[in-house]
């Protein structure tokens, strides 16, 4: 998975996007990463606002799917992390 990410997706990302993707990739268990935006921000060394922007960008380009949006009463958010977008995958020979 990491090889496909480096080969096909890395060049499209900003540093904060890459940091958020790597934190979520590191936390993935059984295909899903469960963690809060505060934790992502602390571990990536960026602000929570930047985390939110990066999550949106990663979702928009198909490298991340928000499975469950967490909150105070519903626990951490859940994310599915992808090494490349579906469109990129389908364009491969």
Secondary structure, 3 states (H helix, E strand, C coil): CHHHHHHHCHHHCCHHHHHHHHHHHHHCECCEEEECHHHHHHHHCCCHHHHHHHHHHHHHCCCEEEEECCECCCECEEEEECCCCHHHHHHCC
